[in-house]
Amino acid sequence: MLSINLSAGEMILGRWLYTGFVYEGQEYAPLDPDLVLYFDFYPEGLSTLQWSWNNTAAFCSRQALYTQTEDILEQWVVWVNPENSSRCQGDPDMKIGTRSQTKYFIKENHLYLELSLDGKPLYYKLTKQNFNGG
């Protein structure tokens, strides 16, 4: 039997689609069923974040440089799409120069990004997709 051990850096490469979240041990579907959000991670250290809403032309898109350790993903926004919807303006992820550090882990083809809600961890759950960009 073939065993492949991928480093965390190799495992994060590709496209990850937001499919729900986990809060206080309970898994939930996305609150907005029309939201389509995904991250793409490329081998050269570039990530893209894009979201849109079904049945609208509105979207938000940006690029960031990223580095990672075993459990921390750091991103630095270097480009924001000038065609972004006005709905994006208040989001720090859509501002050039924003730097973020996010705890993460990968388990069973899912990427979990740790955020906080009322001082408790909330995990965005993203599911690995087929990807032709990496």
Number of C-alpha atoms within 10 A of each C-alpha: 3 4 5 6 8 9 9 14 16 12 14 23 20 19 22 23 19 21 19 18 20 17 15 10 10 8 13 13 12 15 9 9 11 12 16 16 18 20 22 21 25 19 13 10 14 17 23 19 20 18 19 18 15 12 8 8 8 15 20 23 22 21 23 24 18 20 15 17 11 11 14 16 18 16 22 20 23 17 16 20 14 9 10 18 14 10 10 17 12 9 9 13 22 23 18 15 15 13 16 14 15 15 16 18 17 17 8 7 13 19 21 22 21 20 15 10 11 6 7 11 15 19 23 21 22 22 18 22 14 8 12 7 11 11
